[in-house]
Amino acid sequence: MRAYVAGRLATALLVILGVSVVSFFLTFLTGDPAEIMLPPGATAAQIEKFRAEWGFDDPTIVQYWRFLKRAVHGDFGVSLRHGQQSLPLIAARLPATLQLTVTAMLFAIVLAGAIGLIYGAPGATMISGAVNREQNGRISAAGPASNLVICTALFAVFWFVARGAPSMLGGPVVLYLLQVLLQVSQINAVLAGFNLVPILPLDGAKVFAWSKAAYAGLAAAAIGMVILTLLYAVPR
């Protein structure tokens, strides 16, 4: 019983960590905060000063660690758009968020129940059948492997444009697209690594139980892509 509770708590912590990673990177999907918040005619010196004051010139991993430490203490920083503490702004919008969440959950429960009844109808369960350890491992490996394929493909495009075709740089649209490519690549790398943690119900435990070699290869690829993408920056 203790082992089960400990495992569930560990899984919950990993899920919270994963949510924090996704939440952090969503901040950058709209582009460079400095270029978004400053007036269109801002000079390069003003942009660099803004980045330095808000810590956006630090490596991504450093920014995330700072975000995580503050979040643990209930400090979610200052809203760049409103210039106020983020927590009161979140609290003011919480009732509407809860209303939408409850509505979405009820809809999901009804839809999932209907699909479950259809899938569990006589004859339908014969389509899936039981799976053995190897089949379960291969199926589970497809998730993080897909994340790695997407991550690698997007980072390859990012690298080609940023390094292989410097004549394409300079325009705000190209820089924005580079930022999106890098951030989506980072998210997929982190999701692959998170999903490969060898703790049930994550896919990593099922892949590890099936093949240690396959797990080691996927884990090494995920760690490599996480390091490569998180330590990279869009050229200016």
N, C-alpha and C positions, 0 to 999 in steps of 0.2 A: 504493500500500500504506500509506504514512504517513497519507494522508488518510483511508483506511478505518479505521485503528487510532485516529486522533484522533477520528473521528466516533463510533466505538463507545465510546471512553472518555468523550466528552462525554455520550452517551446514558446511560451507566452512572451518571455523576455526577448527571444530571437525575433518574434513577430513585431514587437514594439520597435526593436532596433531596425528591422527592415522598413517599417513604416516611416521611421525618422529619416532614413536614408532617402526614400522616395520623396518625402515632403521637402527635404533640403534641396534636392536637385530640381524639383518642380519650380523652385524660385528662379532658376536660371533659364528655363525653357522659353521665356519671353525675350531673352537676349541679355545684353550687358546692362545691369542696373544703372550704371553710371550714365550710359548713353540714353537710357530711357528717362531717368529722372531729371537730368540736366537739360537746360534749354537747347534747342537745335543748333544755336550758334556758339555753343560752348567750345572753348579752345582745348587743345590737347593738354595744356598745363592744368586747366580746371578739371578735366576728366581724370587725370592722374591724381590730383589732390583729393578728389571725391573718393576714388578707389582706395587711396591710402587711409583716409579718415574713417571709412567704413570697413576697412579690412578686406576689400575685394581684390587687392593685389597680392594677397597671400595664396599659396597653393591650395587647391580645392580640399585636400585632406585636412589641412590646417583649419580652413574655414568650417568644415564639417565638425571637427573636434571641438572648436569653440562654440558652435551652435549646440552641440550635444551637451556640453558642460552647463551652459546657461539654461537649457531646457530642463535639465535635472533639477535645477534650483528654481524653476518656475519663471525664469526670465526669458521671454521670447523676443526680446529686443524691441526696436522701434520700427514702426511701419514706415517704409520709405515713401509711400504714397500720401499718407495722412500726417506724418510727422508726430505721431503719438505712440504711446506704449501699445504693443500689439495685444496684450492680454485683455484689457478692457474692450477693445474693438471686437475681439473674438467672443467675449461674454455677451456683448450687445446683440450679436448675430446668432447666438447659440439657440434660442427658441425656434427660429425659422429653420435652422439646420436640423434640429431634432425632429421637427415636423416632417421635413423632407425625408429624413432617415427612416422614421417609423413607417411612413407611407411606402418607401422603397422596400423595406423589409417585409411588410405585409404582402406587397405585390410579388416579391421574390418567393415567399413561402407558398403562396397560392400557385404560382407558376411551377415551382419545384415539385409541389405535391401532385399537380396534374401530370407532369412529365414522369414522376416516379410511378404513378398508378398505371400510366400507359406502358412504361418500360417493364413493369412487373406483371403485366397481364400474361395469362397462360400462353406459352409458346415464345414470348418475347425474351425471357431469361435464357432460353437455349442459344440465343445468338451470341451472348458474351461467354457464358460458361466460366469455369474456374481457370485461373492462371497459375502457373508454377513460378518458382523464384526467378528463373531466367527471364521469362516473359514479363514479369512484374518489373524486374530490373531494367530491361530494355525499354519498356514503356516509360518508366520513371526517368531514364536518362534522356529521353526526347525533350523534356522541358528545358533543363539547363543547357543542353546541346543547342537547342533552338536559340536561346538567349545569346550563346556564344557566337553562333553563326551571324545573327543580326548585329551583334556588337562588333565583330571583326569586319563585316562588310561595310558598316557605317564608318568605322574608324579608318578603313582603307580609303574610302571616298574623301573623308576629312583630310587624311595625310596627303593624298594626291593633289587636292585643291590647295592645301596650305603650303606644301613643300614642292610639289611637282609642277605647279602652275602658278608661280608668284604673280604673273601678269593679271590674274583674275582677282587678286586682292585689292583692297582699297575702298570699294563701294560698301555702303552700309548694308545692302541686301545680302551681299556675299558674306560679310562678317556675321550677320545674323544667322544665315544658313549654316555657317561653320559652327557657331555656338550651339545650334539645335542638334547638328550631327554629333558633336562631341558629347553633349549632355545626354542624348538618347543612348549613345554608345556606352557612356558611363553607367546609366541606369540598368541597361541590359547586363553589363559585366557584374555589377553589384547583385542584381537579382539571381544571376547564375551562381555566384559564390554563396549567396545566402541560402539558395535552394539546395546546395550541395552539402550543407551542414549535416553530418551523419546522425541526426536525431529525428525520430519519428514525430510527426507524420511527414516531415520533409522528404523530398525525393532522394537526398543524399544517403539516407539510411537504407533505402531499398536498393540503390545502385551498389552501395558498399557490400550489402549482403549477397548480391549477385556476382560481382566481379571486382576484386580489389584493384586489378590493373586498369579496368575501365574507369573506376572511381578516381584513381590516382591521376590518370590522364586528363579527365575532365576538371578535377580540382586544380591541377597545375595550370591548365589553360585559363581557368577562371581567375586564379590568383594573378597570373601574368597580365591578363587583360585589365583587371582592376587596378593594378599598379600602373600599367601603361596609360590608361585613360585618366586616372585621377591626378597623375602628376603632370599631365599635359595642359597646355593653355592655348587659346585661340591667338594667333599672331596678330600684332597691331601694326 
